[in-house]
Amino acid sequence: SGHNSSVILILTKLYDFNLGSVTESSLWRSTDYGTTYEKLNDKVGLKTVLSYLYVNPTNKRKIMLLSDPEMESSILISSDEGATYQKYRLTFYIQSLLFHPKQEDWVLAYSLDQKLYSSMDFGRRWQLMHERITPNRFYWSVAGLDKEADLVHMEVRTTDGYAHYLTCRIQECAETTRSGPFARSIDISSLVVQDEYIFIQVTTGGRASYYVSYRREAFAQIKLPKYSLPKDMHIISTDENQVFAAVQEWNQNDTYNLYISDTRGIYFTLAMENIKSSRGLMGNIIIELYEVAGIKGIFLANKKVEDQVKTYITYNKGRDWRLLQAPDVDLHGSPVHCLLPFCSLHLHLQISENPYSSGRISSKETAPGLVVATGNIGPELSYTDIGVFISSDGGNTWRQIFDEEYNVWFLDWGGALVAMKHTPLPVRHLWVSFDEGHSWDKYGFTSVPLFVDGALVEAGVETQIMTVFGHFSLRSEWQLVKVDYKSIFSRRCNKEDYQTWHLLNQGEPCVMGERKIFKKRKPGAQCALGRDSSGTVVSEPCVCADWDFECDYGYERHGESQCVPAFWYNPASPSKDCSLGQSYLNSTGYRRIVSNNCTDGLREKYTAKAQMCPGKAPRGLHVVTTDGRLVAEQGHNATFIILMEEGDLQRTNIQLDFGDGIAVSYANFSPIEDGIKHVYKSAGIFQVTAYAENNLGSDTAVLFLHVVCPVEHVHLRVPFVAIRNKEVNISAVVWPSQLGTLTYFWWFGNSTKPLITLDSSISFTFLAEGTNTITVQVAAGNALIQDTKDIAVHEYFQSQ
């Protein structure tokens, strides 16, 4: 339950396949690292069926249990590591919880009916914050960035199929205190709040645009290369003041392109094309890119090359990639004949979605340089002929340690490895290595073979405990086996038990602008490491070389290191924020890789140079509504956004003519960043015209806006009788009468296709006698109403 705690809590559930639901649950608690367990059903209520167990991330003595929503709605709270509980009834059903990263008693609860609740006393009392919240699109404030610790970022759905990004404090979330940091509507499920960045997506006219806010500054549109037509984007990482994003282009299906940004997350450059993607158990997209823990800048990626998937590695955050050199010998010591680039080592890069499995690749911050992964040697990645490989030097060289798939866990802060065969068959043994997989000791952990479902590894300072759980047979109850490794660690490690190693990239000692020397335990030293045992001994900066720089936005690599302007980019065009009389940093075509620590050398040559802003005429003017729609409602605010691709934002006059006799003017763009609001008092189609002008030129943009008033009633006027083969006039009377432009859909007799008019009357000739049905539908914006009448058609008209 926490650091140096001997308490383990386990929640088990009995699923009735006939009923299709959970009918029983049991809560178990151990206070001796899993040697013995006590059943706590009497303390939580014998008839209570539990669904989830949460441990508070900031105070692990605090536990929260949720009841099964199909049975009841209640919450159970413990402040003593699960020894005792208090039960509280709820008026809503919880789907998920989100704990505050700093305040241990602050919790957000998301309900099954998409409402967000907050609690400031660890779940004892709840307060409704907002309704129509998108699932998993609510976030706590980030310390040092948001002004208030109790601020919540959330995506709220609107009734017209869009969403808004709102923020408010948990105790002050009334209509008047909410804030909308982004004025326009956004796409549903697009809000991401992560570290220094906030991301949103806006689709207009079928094309998606992405926006980012860095350190809570105003949103700016993300700049991908101009030829990029993205249909999907995933934020992979925001570590170290840089964004890694996977972008799926219009012509890609099972691959994504990897882009990396500048510090502000605005300008993205291509790092690798066609990275393999797959779908997880919950339907989520998995990008086959893996960041090696413990050493910055090292990534592994699976790239699709002509229908073959190959594994590549980078040591400088995606500037340079290369294939993995296969081991010289196999598991049995026989030579491996594998020549680059035709043959190499390929790895499965999916991390485990199951917290009780090691996954197919793993590395740890506490064990820098050590990477264990499932893979194969050959021309491409295989899903059948696989083994387990290990690297002790951050992916530079590899050794094979098993010829079948194994789960491998790090024990004692990475000082020892524990392996168990990954198989659907029952097992009895596990293997332990103290020399990074060179040799393994076999241990039996159960007398009866066990179908293993998972393992919980507790790798603390004082303890080396592993809990294996599974079943003896498909019908047996849960079995838990505690594996205590303390006895095989003879003593604590001392200075003589350590050795140093140098991080190299194919013999090059400068990696990410630094020379790094690490320490680790000598192979075979069977001593316990402890928390501060591994890490960097020496770290000194290198002189800046070509490989410390990547091509800046708008530039592409030619040859090994030369960056030249791309065909779509004009390097002489400064930013729109660049105003006459000011200066701007003109790129040399190179930018130092983010978090690279090199000094001197080529740094001055490649650093952007200050130049005076030349001033530019406005070009690429656009006027759009905040929600991207071309329909507004009479009497309600319509908000317009004016966008300009090129020009001088500070020295360009703006005029917006709403088309109803009213126009507004502004001296520059500053007052209109959040949009220009206007209320139309009558319905109709209005030509909205934006005009931008400075002393170098002008530009114009036009939008035709349909202003509608909701249709409330329609009455169809038809005569009782009509003569066959003679025109009859039919009209529709609509209320309110001042509706502007309406669309009328008319159906006559058995016709399935309507006649469409903009006029409220129509003439029609019936060709057959009998009773005919006439239906009219009237559309105004999203509103659609109809009326139906019958008419008798005769061969001739006979008066009485």
C-alpha positions, 0 to 999 in steps of 0.5 A: 500500500505504500513505501516501506509498508508491509500491507497488501490489499487484494479485491477478488470478484466472482463473475456469474457467467449465467447472469452476466454480472459479478455476484460476490466480492471479497476483500483480503488484507495482509500485514506481513508482505503476503505471508498471511491474509485476513478476509475483511468482508464483515468490515465492509458489509457482508452483502456489499459487492465491491467493484474497484479499489483505489489507493491514494497516490499522495498518502497510501494509507488512505484507501477508497472502495467503490460498490458495484453500481448494479447493486448499490451506490456507495463508497467505503473510506479507510485512513489506516491502510484498509484496517477499518472502513466508513461507508457513505451512500451516494446519490450518483453512480461513480464510473472513475475517480481522479485524485489530486496530485498534491492534496490528498483529500481532493478527489474528482468523480465521474458518474455513469451519466457523464457528470463531474463531482468534486470532494475536498474531504476524501469522498465524504461529501460531494458537490456537482461541478458540471454536466455533459463531461466527455469521458476521461477529458477532465484534469486537475491543475498542474502545480507551477502553471495554474494559478489555483491548486483547485482548478479543473480543466474539462471538456464539456459537450454541447447539444449540437455535437461539439464541445467546449474547453472550460476551467473552474475551481471545484467550489466555485463552478457556477455559470458566472465563474467558469472560464473558456480559455479557447473561444471556439467550439472544439472536437469531442474527445480532443482536450489533453492537459499534460505537463506544460501543454494543453492540446485541442482539435478543431475540425472545419470543412472536414479538415482538422487543425490542432492548437496548443497552449504552452505554459498557459499562454494563448493558444497557437495553431500547431504547425506541421509541414504544409503537405501534411493532411492529418486525419488523427494525432496522438500526443505520445510524450511531453517530457523535457519541454518537448512534444512527441506526436504521432500523426496519421496522414490521409493515406495511412491505415496502420502506421503513423508518422512521428513528429517532434516539436520545439519547446513551445510545442508549435513547430513540428518536424518529421522524425520518422515515417511509417511507425507501426500502430496496433489496437489495445485491449480497450480499442485504444491506439498503440504506437510502437515507439518506446522510450528507454528509461533512465537515459534521456534521448534513447528511443526504439521504434518499429517502422514499416518498410515495404510490408516488413516491420523493422526495429530502429534505435535513436540516441538523439531524440529522433535525429538519427535512426539505425537498425539494431545489430544482432548478437554475435552468438546465440543462446548456445554460443554458436555464431550468428550470421546476421549482416546489416542491413539485410538482417538485424535484431527486431523487438516487440515494443508494446508495454504491458496493459496488464500491471501484473505482467512485465510486458514485452519490453521493460527498462527502469529509471533505477537501472539505467542502461538495462533493457529487456525485450522480446524479439527475434533475429532476421529480416523483419519482426516475427510474431512466432519465432521469438526469444528474449534479449537483453542490453546492458549498455542502453541498446548499443549491444544485445545478448539473447537470454531465453529462446522462448517468451518470458516475463522478466521483472527487475528486483532490488532496484534493477540489481537482480532479474526474475524471469517466469515462462510466459505460457498458458500451461501451469508452471512451478519454477522461476529464474533469478539472475545477478549478472544481467542475464549471463547466468540464471538460478532456478527456484521452485516456488510451488509444489503443485504447478500453477496457472499463473495470472500475474505477479506483483513485484515489491522492490523496496529498500528493505524488502525483496518480495514478489507475490505470484497469483493464479489457479491450480485448475480452471475451477479452483479458487485464487492461489497466492504465492509469496516469494521472498528473496531476502535470503539470497541477498547475503549482505548490503553492497559496499564500494568494492561491489560496484563497477563503472560503464560508459554510455556509447553510441556505436563507439561515440562517447558524446550522447545528447551533448554529454559524456556519461559514466554510470555505476552498477553492481559487478556481475555476480556480486550477490548483495542488496543494492538499495535505493541510491545504488545505481546512477550517474557517476560523471556527466560532463558536456561535449563540444557541439557537433552536427549530430547535436542539431536537427533541422528546424521547421521548414527545413529538410536534411540533405546528406548527413547534416545539411539542412535546406529549405523545403519546397513549401517553405519560404525562409524569408517570411517572418512570423505574423507576430513580427511587427515593423520596427521589431526584431525576430530570430531568423532561423539558420535552418538548424535547432539544437535538440531539446535537452541536449547539453552540448556547449560551444563548437557549432552552437554559435554558427547554428543559433538563430540570428536577430533581424529586423521585421520587414513588415508584410501585406496581409494575405490569406485572410479568413473569417469563420464562426467559433463553432465552424458552422454557417448557421446562427440563431436570431437574437443570440450571439454569433461569434466570428474569428478572423485569421490571417496567414501572413502579415503584421498583426500589430500594424494591420487595420481590421474591419468586419461588416456583418451584412445587416448594416452594422460594421466594426473596425479595429486598429490591430488584431489584439482586441479580437483574439477571442472573437467578435460577437454580434446579435442579428435581429432578423433572419435571413442570409447575410454576407459577412465581409472581413477587410484587412489593410496596412500600408503595404496592401490589403486582403478580403474574406467573405462568409455567407451566414444563415441566420434562422429563427426556430420554426414552431408551427406549420399549417398546410393549406390545401383545397378539399377537392382537385380535378385530375390533370389540372394544376392545384395551388398548395401553400404552407403557413409558418409561424413565426412569420419572420423566419428568413430563408426556409427550405420546404420539402413536399411529398405528393401521393406515394412519392418517396422523393420530395420536391424542394423549394425555397417558396412557401407555395407550390403548384402540382398536377395529380394524374390519378383519381382518389384520395392523395396525401400531401406532406410538407416539412419545413427546415430552418437551421437544425429545426424541422417540422411537418404537416400532412393533409389529404386531398380528393382528386376527381375526374371532374368537379360537380357542384350540388 
